[in-house]
């Protein structure tokens, strides 16, 4: 596809709803290509705001401010999906919103998301709704114990999620969640977790970075390896699911699909994120086109870039826990000249808070993984 008259070209202003690290890395990619960036969120001095041209601090419920924001940009995109539907609709009165409100409506609510997947024939773990105590009891009886209970809305990095081993634990979790709508899922005995980060252009073109292997600690991503260490036919099936899912959603932009690979090599879709994803951060250093540049290209109607890797790669998250005994030793990590440091500009380090990441490239994913873990260990020595 060549750039058509419908493309939003460099020099235009891109609006970002949300202002965390994903928006920051998106803004860096956008400014590199000559775009201006306006970010909108309730906070100031944010990771995105520090590198954007304009930072608007206002509530997502303040629809007048949302409309003013939208009038000054050429397209709106997201850096997180828990934006109220009314906010998206207000922005869409003036400019294209990509991905659209319908995609966000589906993916920001776990029960709607899983129902969409099941109704369209995509493989998922067994799940049931729990909108009240009666449904909860029926659901846990059906899926068995242990069971995973998740709040239907506003969950990420393990938040709003608990593993219940008995009916009493399930009822306590439901009560602790304030009786809000929940989803009950069967526990999956998986061999590994992996993700596919992919992009779909305005013309329907499809690009991906293969399968990325993920290792979690305390429900937070700890380490990603590319390529994932699993059979090629499994990767091929996951990529086909990604392509079909993006078409079914009508999504323009970047989508991350988190998968489980079971012990008998079945793949199950766990969760969707209609935006760049933590597991795709290694594409900044490891690929011709990063997930953030690709998001920009997609939402602006430009041709998608090459996703070819320079080499295998690994990414390790840097959480606020690393600051417990003072400032990490950045010099020691930077002593490894082939390891890249990315910090997000967050003022206050807190345990579990994503403050940055490290990336290493190598001939093999395992070697890159060892290198990036060594670099992280040096930070606290």
N, C-alpha and C positions, 0 to 999 in steps of 0.2 A: 504494500500500500504506500502511495506517496502522500505527502502532506496535502490535504485538500483544504478547501475554503472553510470547512467545518472545524479544522484543527485550531486549538488555542495555542498561539505561538509565543516564543520567548519574548519577554517584555510585559506580558500579561500578569495579572495578580491572581494568585491561587489562595483560596480561603481554606483554612484547616480548622475543623471543629475538634477541640481537644488540644492539650499543650504539653504532653509528656515527652518521653524520649523518642517515641516513634515519630511524632511530629517534628522533633528536632532534626532527626536524621533525614526525614523527608525534606525539610526546609533547606538543609545543607545541599541536598541533591538538586533542588529546584533553583536555588540561587546560583549554583555552579553552572546551570544551563541558561541563566539569564532571566529567570522569572522573579517576581516579587512575591512575598508570602505574608499574609495576614492570619493571625491565629486568634481563636476565640475560646475562652474558658473562664471559669469564675476566679482564677488565680492570677497573680502577677509574678514577674521575675521567674518565669517557668522555663523548663528545658527548651521548649519550642520558642517561647518569647525572646529568649536570649539571642537567637539567631534569625528570627523573623524580622521583616521590615516594620510591621505594626503588630502590637499585642493589645487586644481588646479584653478587658476583664469585666465580665457581666454574667449573669445567671443564664443557664440554658432555657429557663422558663420565661425570661424577659424577651418576649417575641418582637417587641419594637426594636430592641438592640440587635437581635438576630437579623431583622430585615435591613437595618442600617448597614450592618456588616456585609450582608449579601449584595447590597447595591454597589459596593465598592470593589467587588471581585468578579472574575470571569467564570469561575467554576468553584464548587465547594467539595472537599473530600474530608475524610475522617482519620483520626489517629487512635480513636477508640470507639466502640460501637454502642456504649450505653448512653446515647444521646436521646432525649425524649422525642417521640414522633412529631409532636407539634413544632419543635425546633427545626426539624428537617423540612417539614411542610412549609414553614415560614421562609426558609432559605430558598426552597424550590420555586417560590413565587417569582423569583427574579433571575436565577441562574441554574444551570444543570447541577445536580447533586449526584456525585458518583463515588461509591456505589449508591444506588437509590434507596429511598425510604422503605420500599417493600423488602429489600435485602436485609436492611437493619432490623425491620420488624420481625423477620424470621429468626435472625441469628442472635439477637440480643436477649432471647428468651429460650431457655434450654428445652422446655416442653414443646414449644412451637418448632424449634429446630429439629429435635428428634422425630417429631411427628411428620414434618416435611420430608426428612430423610427416609423414614419408613414407608410413607405413602408413595414415594417415587422409586422404591425398590433398591435403595442404597443399604448396605449391610451395617447394622448397628448392634450393640449389646441389647439384651432384653430390657425394656423399660416400661414403666406404668406411671400415670399421673397420681398425685396425692394432693388433692385440693382441700381435703378435710381429714379428720381422724379416721373415719370409716374407710375412705379410699386408701389412706396410709396403711391401715391394718391389712386390707385386701392385697395391696401391692407387695408388701414385704412377705406375706404368706405365699404369694405367687412366685416371686423371684428367689425366695429363700435367704438364709443368713450365711455369711455376712452380706449386707446390702449397702449400696452407696446411696445416700440421700443428698440431694442438691437442691438449693433454692432455684426456682425457675428463672429468676431475673438477677442481674447484677452480680455475676460470679466470675472470678478469674484467679489464677495462681492458688487454687485450692480454697479460696474464700467461699463461704456458703455451702460447704461440702463436708460430710461426715460419714464415716464407716460405722454402721450399726450392726452389732452382733446379737441383738435380742430385740423383742418388741418394746421392752421398757426403754432401751437406748434409742430406738427409732422415735418413740413418742416424746422422749425428752428432747431430741434434736428438733422435732417439729415444733415443740413448745418454745424452744430457745430461738427459733427462727421467727417467732411472733405469729405463728399460724398462717404464714404466707404460703402461696402455692409452691409445691415441691414436685420433684421428679425422683422416682425410685429406680435404680438401675442394678442389674446383676453385676457382681464382681467378675472381672475378666482375668483369667489365668493367662497373662500374655508373656511372650518371649521377649518382645521389645516394643517400645513406643517410637513412632516416627511421624514425620510430617511431610506434606507436600505443599510448598509455597509456589503458587502459579499466578499468572496474570492473563487477563482477557482484554483485548483492545476494543475500541469502538466499532471496528469492522469485523469483530468476532474472532480475530486471530488469538492464538493460544501459545503461551510460553511458560516454561517451568524450570526449576533447578533440581529436578530429580527427587529422590527420597533422602531426607535428612534424619539421621538417627538422634533421638533425644533421651537424655537421662535426667531424671528429676530427683530433687531432695526436698522433703517436706512440701510436696505438691508444687514446688517452684522449679522451673527449668534450671539445670545446673550446667550441663554440657551438651553441645550439639556436634555431630560428626557428619561430614559429607564427603563421599556418598555413604548412605546407610549400608551397614554390613548385613545384607540379606539377598535372597535369590533374585535374579533379574526379572523372572516372571512375576514375582510379587510386586516389584517396583512398577512394572508395566501395567499391572492391574490397577494399582493405586493412581497412576497418572491418568488412566482412562476414566476412573471415577472422578478425578479432579476436573477433567475436561467436561464430562457430562454434567457434573454438579454446577459448574459455572454457567453452562448453557441453560440449564433448567432454572437457575436463579436469575438469569439475564444480567449477570454481574459485569460491570465495567470497572476494572481496577485490579487489585491484588487480593487473593484469597489464600488463607492457610487452612489446610485440613489436617487435623491431628488424628492419627490412626493408632490402633493396637494391631500387632501381629501376634496371633495366638500360637500356641505350641504346635498345632497341626497346620500352621501356615495359612490360616484364614485371616483376612483383614477386616477390621471393623472400624467404622468412622466413629470417633469419639466426640470431637467438637469442631466447629467452624469459627473462623475469625476473618471477617471481610475487610482485611487491612494487612499491611506488613506484620510480621510476627517475629518474636524473640528468636526463634530457631533459624530465621533467615538473615540474621545480622551478619553472619559470616560471608554473605554474598557481597558485602561492601568491599572486602579485600580479595575475595577468592574468585569473583566472576567478572566477566566483561561488563555486565549491567547489574547493578545492585537491585534489591527488591524495592528500594525507595525511588531510584530513578525510573524503574519500571512502572511503579504506581503513578508517578508524574506523567510519563509517556501515555499510559492508558487513559487517565482521566482527562488529559488534554487532547486526545484523539491523534496523537503522533504514532508512527510505527513503533512496535515493541522492539527493544534491543536484544542483542545476543545474550543468552544465559550460559554460554559456555564457561566452564571453570578453567582457571589457570592451573590448578592442582587440587588435590584433596585438601580439606580444611577442617578446623575445629574452632568452636567458640565456647568460652567459659564465662558465665555470668559473674559479676562482682556485686555482691550484696552488702548492705549496710553493716552486716556483722563484722566485716573486715576492718572496720574503724574502731572496734571495741577497745583496743589498746592504743588508740591514737591514729594519726594519719598513716595510711599504708606506705610502704617503702617503694615509691614509684621508680626510683633510680635502679633498684635491684631488678625489677621486672623489665625495665627498658634496657638493661644490660644484654638481654637476648634480642639482638638486632632484627630478627625475623618475626618477632611477635608484635602485634599492633594493639595499642591501648586506645579505648574509646570511653570517655567519661561524659555523663549526661548533664552536668551543671546543676545537679540537685544540691540544695544548700545543706539539708539536714540528713545525715546518714542514720537510718533506723534498721534494726534487724529485719531481714526479709525484704527490704526495699531495694529495688534494682538501681544501682548507682552507675553502672557501666559494664563493659565487657572487654575481654581479650580475644584476639583471633590469631591463629597460627596456621601457616600453610606447610604442607609436606607432600612427599610422594604418596604416602598412604594415610588414610583417615586416622588409624590408631596412633601413628607416629605424630601426627598433628595434635591429637588429643593429649598425648604425653607431654608434648612441648608446651601446650597452653596451660595444663595443670601445673607444670613446673613453674611457669611464669607467675601463676596465681599464688603458689606457695611462697614464692620469694617476697611477696608483698608484706608478709607478716613475720619475716625473719630479720 
